[in-house]
Amino acid sequence: MTMLKALSGHALLVLLAGTANAQDYTMRLSHQFPPTHHTALRMVQFEKDVEAQTGGQVDVQIFGAAQLFGPTQHHAAVASGEIESAIILNLQWGGTVPEMAVTLIPYLMTSPEAQQAFIGSQASDMLDDKMRAVGVQNIAWMVDTNDLIFTSAKGPLAAPADFEGIKIRGLTPLFNEGLKALGATPVNMPGSETYQALQTGVIDAGVTGVAAAYSRKFYEVQDFGTATPMFLAFDNLVVNPSWWDGLPEDLRAGIQRAADKAVDSSIITHDGIDPAAIKVLADAGMDVHVLTDDQAAQLRDVMQPAVRDAFVDETGQDGETLLKLLESN
């Protein structure tokens, strides 16, 4: 393992290509998550399920914690066939597929019912088509989080006025419009870089999922956290279309069954914020609270119009269609 980590990404791929004949098919899967992240753990189970579903004919090789490719490199790596698969957060598509950010509109679709209704819907099918059009095949909409936590070292961020003038981790240009409406200055960065930015004071405040705040150890550098079910983020398991289409039908079906199981296990069944997740952060030393309905409504009233308007401006008619599909579910 130490030797593999020391290799460059290109050299590692060459090495893996040389050993790919050990089983009938190799599925190299890259993601950015630390080992304790729920999606990283889910992919460990996915590897086992693929082996069982394909009779050991498909060897899933997982490269987590951005050791092979960074989050912004996954699309190109999979589309080019440099690797067979990767996980791309739907908030990381940027201008390539701007419609993917529809789930990030604050307080639009965070309930368990909204999650269930979206997966396999006309709206998700429309987004699958858009990913295929830019060179990757999506085979799973795994729920990453339906919550969000604002973290800070100076005091809780609970009301719009608390955000005035702070430098905060940004997520996407679209979602950042909501942060700007609150008076904050967003600085875009992936989750893997946020801890250091908080530790060194490059930014004042963090934004992430509640579980990710623990797995990324934000509690070591941030004293306060305020959680709210603000948006729905997905981890899309994407594959190279040529590789996928070239698989024997039975093996493709086996991988899809394993992916479907991962999706089913990702659905968040509770309303609001999971108390157990809050307790874990509190036990680690963070002063963490869940926003009341009234506090959440104050943030929604400021953020949602700004983000929704920016979404429609960027995506045009397709964006309008997506919103109508989601609101009709």
C-alpha positions in Angstrom: 0.0 0.0 0.0 2.9 2.4 0.9 4.5 1.7 -2.5 1.2 2.4 -4.3 0.8 5.7 -2.6 4.3 6.8 -3.6 3.5 6.2 -7.2 2.2 9.0 -9.4 -1.3 8.7 -10.7 0.0 7.7 -14.2 2.4 5.1 -12.9 -0.2 3.6 -10.7 -2.6 3.2 -13.6 0.1 1.6 -15.7 0.8 -0.9 -12.8 -2.9 -1.6 -12.4 -3.3 -2.2 -16.1 -0.6 -4.8 -16.0 -2.5 -6.7 -13.3 -6.0 -6.3 -14.8 -6.0 -9.8 -16.2 -6.1 -11.3 -12.7 -9.9 -11.3 -13.1 -12.1 -10.9 -16.1 -12.8 -7.2 -15.7 -11.4 -4.5 -13.5 -13.4 -1.5 -12.2 -11.1 1.1 -10.8 -13.2 3.5 -8.7 -11.8 6.8 -7.5 -13.4 9.1 -4.9 -12.4 12.0 -2.7 -13.8 10.8 0.7 -11.8 9.9 3.8 -12.1 6.3 5.0 -14.7 7.1 7.7 -17.0 9.0 5.4 -20.4 7.2 4.9 -20.0 7.1 1.1 -16.5 5.6 1.4 -17.9 2.9 3.7 -20.7 2.3 1.3 -18.2 1.8 -1.5 -16.4 -0.8 0.5 -19.7 -2.7 0.7 -20.3 -2.0 -3.0 -17.0 -3.7 -3.8 -18.1 -6.8 -1.9 -21.6 -6.8 -3.5 -20.1 -6.5 -7.0 -17.9 -9.5 -6.3 -20.9 -11.5 -5.1 -23.2 -10.4 -7.9 -20.7 -11.2 -10.7 -19.3 -14.4 -9.3 -15.9 -12.7 -8.8 -15.6 -11.8 -12.5 -15.4 -8.0 -11.8 -12.7 -6.7 -9.5 -13.5 -3.4 -8.0 -10.4 -1.5 -7.0 -11.1 1.5 -4.8 -8.9 4.6 -4.5 -10.3 6.9 -1.9 -9.3 10.2 -0.3 -8.3 11.7 -3.6 -5.2 9.6 -3.8 -5.6 8.9 -7.5 -7.5 11.9 -8.8 -8.8 15.1 -7.3 -12.6 15.9 -7.2 -12.3 18.2 -10.3 -10.4 15.6 -12.3 -12.9 12.7 -12.0 -15.1 13.7 -15.0 -12.3 13.8 -17.4 -10.6 10.7 -16.0 -13.8 8.6 -16.5 -14.9 10.2 -19.8 -11.5 9.5 -21.3 -11.3 5.9 -20.0 -8.3 6.5 -17.9 -10.3 4.9 -15.1 -13.5 3.0 -15.3 -15.5 4.8 -12.6 -15.6 7.5 -10.0 -17.9 9.3 -7.6 -18.8 12.9 -8.5 -20.8 15.0 -6.1 -23.7 16.6 -8.0 -22.5 20.0 -6.6 -19.2 19.6 -8.4 -20.4 19.8 -12.0 -20.2 23.5 -12.3 -20.8 24.9 -15.7 -20.4 21.6 -17.4 -23.8 20.4 -16.3 -25.3 23.3 -14.4 -28.7 21.7 -14.1 -27.1 19.2 -11.6 -27.2 21.9 -9.0 -31.0 22.0 -8.8 -30.9 19.9 -5.6 -28.9 22.6 -3.9 -31.6 25.2 -3.9 -32.1 25.9 -0.2 -35.0 24.0 1.4 -36.3 22.8 -2.0 -36.2 19.0 -1.6 -34.7 17.7 1.7 -37.4 15.4 3.1 -37.3 11.6 2.8 -40.3 11.7 0.5 -38.5 14.1 -1.8 -35.5 11.8 -2.0 -37.6 8.8 -2.8 -39.6 10.7 -5.4 -36.5 12.1 -7.2 -34.6 8.8 -7.7 -35.9 7.2 -10.9 -38.1 10.2 -11.7 -38.3 12.2 -15.0 -36.1 14.8 -13.3 -33.3 12.3 -12.5 -33.6 10.7 -15.9 -33.2 14.1 -17.5 -30.0 14.7 -15.5 -28.7 11.2 -16.4 -29.1 12.1 -20.1 -27.1 15.3 -19.5 -24.3 13.4 -17.9 -24.2 10.9 -20.7 -24.0 13.8 -23.2 -20.7 14.9 -21.6 -19.2 11.5 -21.6 -20.1 9.6 -18.5 -22.9 7.1 -17.6 -24.5 7.5 -14.2 -25.5 4.3 -12.5 -26.4 5.5 -9.0 -27.9 8.5 -7.2 -26.6 7.9 -3.7 -27.8 10.4 -1.1 -24.8 12.1 0.4 -26.6 14.4 2.8 -29.9 16.2 3.2 -28.5 18.4 5.9 -25.9 21.1 6.2 -23.9 22.5 9.1 -22.4 26.0 9.3 -19.3 25.9 11.5 -17.4 28.8 13.1 -14.7 29.4 15.6 -16.2 32.7 16.9 -19.9 32.1 17.5 -22.9 30.2 16.1 -24.2 31.2 12.6 -28.0 31.0 13.2 -29.5 34.2 11.9 -28.9 36.1 8.6 -27.1 38.9 10.5 -24.6 36.4 11.8 -23.2 35.8 8.3 -22.5 39.5 7.6 -18.8 40.0 6.6 -17.5 36.5 7.2 -15.4 34.5 4.8 -17.0 31.1 4.5 -16.3 28.0 2.4 -18.3 28.2 -0.8 -19.9 25.1 -2.5 -20.8 26.2 -6.0 -21.3 29.5 -7.7 -25.0 28.9 -7.6 -25.3 28.1 -3.9 -22.9 30.9 -3.2 -25.5 33.4 -4.3 -27.4 32.4 -1.2 -24.4 33.0 1.0 -23.8 36.3 -0.6 -27.5 37.3 0.0 -26.7 36.7 3.7 -23.8 39.1 3.5 -21.0 36.4 3.6 -18.0 36.1 1.3 -17.8 32.6 -0.1 -14.5 31.0 -1.0 -14.9 27.8 -3.2 -12.9 24.8 -2.1 -13.5 21.0 -1.9 -14.1 19.4 1.4 -10.7 17.8 1.4 -9.1 21.3 1.6 -11.5 22.9 4.1 -9.9 21.7 7.3 -6.6 23.4 6.6 -8.3 26.6 5.4 -10.2 26.7 8.7 -7.1 25.9 10.7 -5.0 28.6 9.1 -7.7 31.3 9.0 -8.0 31.4 5.2 -11.7 31.3 5.9 -13.7 32.0 9.0 -16.5 29.4 8.7 -17.2 26.0 7.1 -20.1 24.5 5.3 -20.5 20.8 4.9 -22.8 17.9 5.8 -23.2 17.1 9.4 -21.6 13.6 9.1 -18.8 15.0 7.0 -18.1 17.7 9.7 -17.2 14.8 11.9 -15.3 12.6 9.4 -13.3 15.6 8.3 -12.7 16.5 12.0 -14.0 20.1 11.8 -14.5 19.9 15.5 -10.8 20.3 16.0 -10.7 23.7 14.4 -14.3 25.0 14.9 -16.0 25.5 18.2 -19.6 26.1 17.0 -22.0 24.4 14.6 -25.5 25.1 13.5 -27.3 22.4 11.5 -30.3 22.5 9.3 -31.8 20.3 6.5 -31.0 22.9 3.8 -30.4 21.0 0.6 -30.0 17.5 -0.9 -26.6 16.5 -2.1 -26.0 13.3 -4.2 -22.9 11.2 -4.9 -23.2 10.0 -8.4 -21.4 6.8 -9.3 -20.4 7.3 -12.9 -18.7 4.9 -15.3 -17.1 5.1 -18.7 -19.8 4.5 -21.3 -17.6 2.4 -23.6 -16.4 0.2 -20.8 -20.0 -0.1 -19.4 -21.6 -0.9 -22.8 -18.8 -3.4 -23.5 -19.5 -5.5 -20.4 -21.4 -8.8 -20.8 -25.1 -8.1 -20.0 -25.1 -10.3 -16.9 -22.1 -8.6 -15.4 -23.5 -5.2 -16.1 -26.7 -6.2 -14.4 -24.8 -7.5 -11.4 -22.9 -4.2 -11.0 -26.2 -2.3 -11.4 -27.8 -4.5 -8.6 -24.9 -3.6 -6.3 -25.3 0.0 -7.2 -29.0 -0.1 -6.6 -28.4 -1.6 -3.1 -26.0 1.3 -2.4 -28.7 3.8 -3.4 -31.3 2.1 -1.2 -29.0 2.1 1.8 -28.2 5.8 1.3 -31.8 7.1 1.6 -32.2 9.1 4.8 -35.4 8.0 6.5 -35.7 10.6 9.3 -37.1 14.1 9.0 -34.8 16.9 10.0 -31.4 16.4 11.5 -30.3 13.0 12.9 -29.8 13.5 16.7 -27.2 10.8 16.7 -25.0 12.8 14.2 -25.4 15.9 16.4 -24.4 13.9 19.5 -21.2 12.6 17.8 -20.1 16.2 17.1 -21.1 17.4 20.6 -19.2 14.5 22.2 -16.1 15.5 20.1 -16.3 19.0 21.7 -18.3 21.1 19.3 -21.0 23.4 20.6 -23.6 22.3 18.0 -27.3 23.1 17.7 -30.1 22.5 15.2 -31.9 25.5 13.8 -35.5 25.9 14.8 -38.2 26.1 12.2 -38.4 29.8 12.6 -34.6 30.2 12.3 -34.5 28.0 9.2 -37.4 30.0 7.6 -35.3 33.2 8.1 -32.4 31.7 6.2 -34.8 30.3 3.5 -36.5 33.6 2.9 -33.1 35.3 2.2 -31.3 32.5 0.4 -33.8 30.6 -1.7 -35.0 33.4 -4.0 -31.4 34.4 -4.7 -30.3 30.8 -5.6 -33.5 30.0 -7.5 -33.2 33.1 -9.7 -29.5 32.4 -10.4 -30.4 28.8 -11.3 -33.0 29.8 -13.8 -30.7 32.5 -15.3 -27.9 30.0 -15.9 -30.0 27.0 -17.1 -32.8 28.6 -19.0 -35.7 26.4 -20.2 -34.1 23.2 -19.0 -33.9 24.6 -15.5 -37.5 25.7 -15.6 -38.5 22.2 -16.7 -36.5 20.6 -13.9 -38.1 22.8 -11.3 -41.6 22.0 -12.6 -40.8 18.3 -12.5 -39.5 18.5 -9.0 -42.4 20.5 -7.8 -44.9 18.2 -9.3 -43.5 15.1 -7.5 
